[in-house]
Amino acid sequence: MEQGFRASMNWLHTWAGVVIGALLFAIFWMGTLSVFDREIDRWMMPMTRLAPAEAPVKLDTLRDILLSDMEANREANGEEGARNGFIIPPAERAPMARVGYRGKDGFKSKFVDPASGEVLPEAGTKGGTGFIFPFHYSLHLRANAGGVGYWLVGFAGMAMMALLVSGIIVHVKIFKDFFTFRTDRKTPRVALDLHNVTGVLALPFHFLITLSGLIIFVTIYFPAASDILYDKDEKAYFQEAFGSYSRDRAGQPGSIGSLDAMAAEAVRLWGDGTKPFFVRIHHPGDANGYVEMRQSYDNKVTMSLDRVYFDAASGAVLHHHIGKPVLNSQRFISGLHFIQFKHWTLRWVYFILGLSGCVLIVTGFLFWLESRRKRHTQQGLSGVRIVEGLTIGSTTGIILATLGFFIVNRLLPLGLEHRADIEFWGFFAIWVLSFAHAWIRTKRGWIEQCYATAAAALLAVLLNAITTGDHMLRTLMQGNWPVFGMDSMMLAGGAIALATAIRLQRRQTIAEKATRPARTIRTDKPEQQHA
């Protein structure tokens, strides 16, 4: 009975990993990079590489910049050309301020130097926060694909939970094997040992990060709960759960008072010294305009739902929402997943454990491949070739595509029309080509893509130095840690890829010599040959 149960778990663990492993690697890879998404922004948006402002920026200054921009848009596109402006003050990881609004053709935003109040050049890129982070939870398959990306990520999350549980059941000696890492053995044994080590070492993290990811989108995966309780009244649900407040336009002109005074009142109401991290102006220029201020969660794990709404003209408090216990629990779990609070040591721990998840997935693939390669070859089966191409494209391929994304960012000039779209499609083009290369050049796919990854990492660092002047020595001396860290990580990754390529090439050369038929040495004399 016990053996039959373990055999069924082994089947589940094996085939769930093979089927969903490629998607899981993409999600883990992008999630790991998202730990430093704002630092990636600094690298991809050179105009935002600012020193922290000595004095806090005034919200009223940012308000004037926003309103001026909205007025210009209104004159160009009519009365309804610009609605609902927002302001994001500078923060430790994002030293620039940001102002924007919703226009007829979507959101428009600008970065502002908080020290001088000058509007910075257009970034022209989605960066880490606009491309890498959304990829992690939606695969960029949202509005245009009916939200199927959320469901694919949710399915992958459920599969990961099943893989973690079944992995513990299958590997009877998993904790004993954790202390045994045999680098001198054959590939299947080495892959399994590394699979066990990363699985046991980071098991609590992998379980927590997967479960929390599912809980974050519980309203998407299980909408029936809110539909039943609120009779499918979405507005009532958001009002009670998230404290949203709204009122209609008056149709009469109105003004906007001091945002700094409103922020001071919000800080007083919150009572813990935290400041607003997001300010939204609803119905600007209307007599019924109002201002929403959301509490920062830099100093807490819980991604706070506390917010205050003010009358735009008078600054009177219209609504003060304090997060309810149930939603605060969900937001605490969200905070553990997104790690938006200040804690650099823990941020690096998340990054390393996220990479361990990538290693866990790829070593699982390698064990499956190497343990079946000989048998599939003898039987003339193509399963190993198909899965190996899938593995190469989904692991080294997505890493190469990510580096290509950075390279395209540094090659394209600022101000180029559709610059962000070119970066976007450049990433996916390189990724698709990596799959094609993996299936065409399966025998040398790993080697060639590792060499390409090493070259791409070096090229990205060189292009950053050439196009911005921020070479590594300069960023180190200036204490520009986001840019220095990005360059350092790419060089470290490139060095690992190069070492891997060299080792794989040596092993392949040895294997080819071992399988090459021995040459026949003839001992008869020339005259005997012609006799």
N, C-alpha and C positions, 0 to 999 in steps of 0.2 A: 504494500500500500504506500509506504513512505517512498520507496524507490520510484513507483509510478508517478507520485506527485512531483518528486524532484525532476523526473524526466519531462513531465509536462511543463514545469517551470523553465527547464533548460531549453525546450523548444520555443517557449514564449520569449525568453531572454534573447535567444539567438536570432530569431526571425523578426522580432520587433526592432532589434538593433539594426539589422541589415536594411529593413524597409524604411525606417524613420531616421536612421543615423545621419544621413546627409542633411536633412532638414534640421535636426538637433544641433549639428555642428555649426550651421549657419547662425542659428539663434544664439548659441553659446558664444560664438566668436563675436558677433555684433554686441551682445550683452556685455561681454568683457571689455570691449572697446568703449562702450557707453559709460563705464565707470569714470572715464576721463574725457567725456564728450566735449566739455567746455574747454579743456586744454587742447583738444584737437581743433576746436574753433579758432583758438589763438594762432595755431600753426597755419590753418587754411585761410584765415582772414588777417593778413599782416597789418591792416589799418587799425585793428583792435588791440595790437600789442602795446598797451598803454601802461604806464606806471600808475599805481594806486593814487587817487586824488588825495591831496593833503587835507582838504576840507570837504565835508559832505556836500553833494550837489543839491541845489534847491529844486524841489518839485515844481515850483512856480516857473522856474526858468525852462524846465523841460515842457511844461504845459504850454508856454508861449511858442516854443518851437513846434510842438505838435499842432496847435491851433492854426499857426501860420501855414503849415504844410497842408492841413485839411482845407483851409480856405482856398488855397491855390488849386487844390483838386476840385473843390466845389465850383469854382469859377470856370474850370475847364470842362467839367462833366455835368454841371447842373446841380440843383439843390440837393438831390439825393446821391451826389457823387461820393460823399465821405460820411461814414457813420461810426459811432462807437470807437473812440480812440483809446489807446492804452499807453502806459508808461511803465518801464521796468528800470528801476534805479540800479546803479552799479553795485556789484558785490565782489567778494574776495576772489572768486574764480572767474568773474566776468567784469573787468574793470571799466567797461564802457556802459553808458546808459543806452536805452533803446526806446524809441517812440514809434507808434504806428497806428493804423486805423484800418477799418474795413471799408473798402471801396466797392464799386460795382463789379470789378473783376477780381475780387478777393482781397486778402490782407496785403498791406504795404507797410514797410517799416524802414527806419533809418537808425544808424548808430550815432551817438553823440559823445564827444569827448567831454567828460564831466568837469575837467579842469578849465577848459577854455570855452565850453558851450558851443563849440563848432561842430557842425554836422560832418561826419566822416564819409569818405567815398563809399559808394555802393559796394557791398561785399561781393555780390554776384555768385554766391555759393550757398548751398544748404549747410555745409559743414558737418560737424559731428552731431550737433543737436537736431539738425534738420534732415539728415540722411541716415546716419548710422543708428541713432537712437530709435527713430520710428521703424527702421528695418527690423530691429530686435523684436518688436511686439506685433508688427503688422505685415512685415515683408513687403511693404509699400503696395499692398493689395487691399486698399480700403474703399474709398468712395467709388473709384472706377471699377471695382470688382465686387461690389455688394458686401464689402467687409469680410470677404473670404479669408483674408490674411489673418484676422483675429482668430478665426475658427481653426485654421491650419496650425497656428502657434498653440492654441488650446489643446488640439489633438496631440501635438508633439509633447506638450507638457504632461498630459495624461499618460502618454507612452513612456516618458521619462520616469514617472512615478512607478509604473509597472516594471521598468527595467531595473530600477534601484532595489525594489523589493525582491523581484525574482533573482537578481544578481546575488543578494545575500543568501538566498535559499540554495542556489545552484552551487556557489563556491563554498563548499563545506569548510574548507580550511582557509577561508579568505583572511581571517585575522592572523593566523599563523604564517600564511604566505606573505603578509604585509612586511614581515621582517626578513624576507628572502627575495633578493633581487639578483638574478643570475645573468650578468651581462655577457658571460662567456658561452652561453648556450645558443641553440639555434633560434631563428627568428620567432617561431610560434611561442616558445617558452619565454623569451625576453618580452614579447608583446603581452603575454598573459600576466607576467610578473608586474610589468609597468601598469597594466590595466587594474590589477589588484591593489597596487600601492596607491594610485590616484583615486581609486574607488573608495578605499577604506579611509585614507587620510582626509578626504574632503566630503565624506558621506553626509555629515550633518549639513554642510553648506549646500550641497547639491539638492538635498531633500527640501531644505528651507527655501532656497531660491526658486525651485520648481513649484512648490506648493503656494508660495506667496504670489508667484506670477499668475496662477490660476485664480487666486482669491481676488486679485486686483480687478479682473474683468468678470467678476461674478455676475454683474448685471447684464452682460452680453451673453454669457453662457447659460444663465438661468434667469431669463427675464420674467418668467411666470410669477415669481414671488412678488415683485413690485406691481405687476399687472393685476394680480388678484387683490392685493391689499389696497391699491389705489384706483381700482376699476379702470386700469389702462389710462389714467390721467397723469401723463408724464410731468406736466407742470406742477401738480400738487406733490408728486414724489420728490422732485428736485427742490421744491420750496422747503419741505420738511426735512429731508435728508441732508441736503447740501446748503441750506440756508439762502437759496437764491431769492432775490427780490426784484420786482419790476414794476414799472408804471408806464402808462401810455404817454405819447407826446401830447403836448398841449396845443401845438400849432401856433404858438406865440414865441417871439424872440426872447432869449434869456442869456444870462451871463454865467461865468464860472468863477467862483471865489478862490481864495487861497488854498491850494492843495497842501501847503506846508502846515497850515493851521489845522486842516482836517487830519493830517497824519499825526500831529501832536495829540489830538483828541483820541485817535484810534490807539495810539501807544498807551494813553492813560486808561482807556477802557480795557485793554488787554492786560495791563498790570504787571507784565513780566519783563518789560524793557525791550521787547522785540518790536521791530519796525515793519512797515509794509514792504513786501517784495514785489507787489504787482498792484497797479492802479488802473482802473478802467473808467472811462468817462462815457456814460450812456446818454444818448440824445444831446450831444454838445450843441450849444447855440439855441436850445429850446427851453422854454420856461419850466418844463417838467424834467429838465436834465438832472441826472444824479450821478454820484461818484461812488465807486466800489473800491474798497481797500482790503487786500488779503494779507493776513499775517504771515510773516516769514517763519520758516522752520529750520533756519541755520543752526540753532542751538538745541534742537530736539529731534528725536527719531520720528515722532508722529508728524505726518504731513498735514498740518493743521487746516481745519475747515473754518476756523474763526475768521470772520470778516465783518466789516462795518460799511453801511451805506449812508451817504450824506446827500442832502439837497445841494445841487451844484452851486446855486447862487448864494444861499445863506450859510451853508456849512452845517445846518442842523442835522442831527442824527435821525435817519429815517428807519433804520433797522440794524440791530446788532445780533449777529448769529454766533452762538457758541456750539461747537461740535458736540453731538450726542454720543453717549458711551459706545453704542454699537458701531456707528460710523467711525468713531475714534479708534476702535479696535482694528477696523479694516484699514484705516489710514496709518496706524502704527505698523501693520504688516507691509503696507505699501512703502513706508519709510525704510523698513529693513531691506526691501528689494531695490529701491531706487538709490539709496544712500546719498541723499541730498544734504544731509547735515554735515557740519564741519568735523572731520576726523580723518586726517591724512593717513595715519597708520592703518586704520581700518579700511580705508579706500584702497591701499596697496594690497592688503590681505584679500579683499574682494577680487582685485585684478588677478592676483596669483592663483587664487582658487578657481576663478573663471577659466584661466588657461588650463588648470588641471582638468576641468570638465572637457575641454577640447581634446586634451591628451587621452582622457578616458574613452572618448568616443572613437578617436582614430586608432587607438591600440585594440579596441574591440573589433574594428574592421580588419586590422592587420592579422589578428589571431584567426579570424574566420577565413581570411584569404590563404594564409600560409598553411593552415591545417588541412585545407582542401585542394591546394594547388596540384599536388602530385596525382591525387586520385582523379581529379577532373581532367587532367592532361591525358592520363591513361585511358579514360573512358570517352574521351572526345567531347566533353561537356564544355559549354561556353559560360557557365555561371560565374566562374572566377574572373574571367576577362570582363564581363559586364560589371560585376561589383567592384572590381579594381578600378575601372574607368570612372565609375560613380564616386569611389572613395577619393581618387586623385583630384577630380574636379571639385568635389565638395569640401576638400581640406586645403591642399596647396593652391587649388584654383581660386577659392574665395579669398585667400590671403593675398595671392597675386593680384586679384581684381581690386582689393582694397588699396594696395600700394599703387596700382594703376590709377585709382580714383584720386590719390594724393598727387601723383605725377601730372595728371591732366590739370588739376587745380593750379599747379605751379607753372604749367606751360601756357595756359590761356591768359590773354591780357585782360586787365580790369576794364570794365565798360563794354565788353563783348556781349552782344545780344544773345540771350538764351544760354549764357555761360553755365548756369546751374544745371540746365537740361543736358548739356553736352557732358558734364561730369557724371550726371545720373546715368545716362545711356552708355557712357564710356565704361562705367563699372560693369554693367550687365553684359556689354559686348565682350569684354575681356573674360568675364566669368563663363559665358557660353563657349568662347573659343578654347578655354582651358578644358572644358568637358570634351570638346571635339578632339583636341590634342591628346587627351588622356586615352580615348578609345582608339585613336589612330596609332599612337605611339605607346601602347601599353607597357611594353618591355622597358622602355627608357622614360616613361612618363614621369615617374617620381624624380629621377635624376635631373631631367631637363627643366622641370618646373621648379625644383629647388634651386638650380643655377639661376633661373629667371627671377626667382624671388630675391635671391642675394643681390643680383644686378639691379633690380627695381628698387630695393631698399637704399642702396648706395646712390642711385640716380635721384631719388626723392630728396635725400639729404643735400646732395650737391645742388640741385635745382633751387632748394630753399635758400641756400647760401648765395647763389648767383642772382636770383630774382629779388631778394629782399636785403641782402648784405648781412643777414643775421646768421653768420656761421657759428659753429658750436663754441669756439673760444669766446666770441663776443657775447653770446647769450649766457655763457657761464659767468663771465666777468660782470655782466649787468644783472645777474640774478633773475634772468628771464626763464624761470623754471619750466613753464609749459612748453615753450619752443625747444629748449635744451632737452627736456625729457622726451619729447616726440622724436627728435633726431637720435637720441641715445637708444631709445627702444627700437627704432627702425634699424639702426646699425647692429644692435645686439641680435635682433631677429634675423637680419641678413647674414650675420656670422654663423648663426646656428644652421640656417638653410645651406650655406656654403659647406660647412663641415659635414652636414648630412649628405649632400650631393657627392662629395668626395668619397665618403665612406661607402655609400651605395654603389658608386662606380667601381671602387676596388673590389667589393664583394661580387659584383656582376662579372667583372673580369676574371676573378678566380673561379667562379662557377662555370663560365664559358670554357675556360682552359680544362676544367675537370671533366666536362662532357664532350670535349673535342676528341674524335677518334685518334688513336695513336698512329703515328706514321710507321709504315713497314720499311725496315732496313734490309736491303738486298745484299747478300754476301757473295753471290757468284761473280766471277771475273768477266771482263768484257768479251774475251775470246770465247768463253763458254756461252755467252748470250747469243753469239752469232754462229755458233756451231751448227 
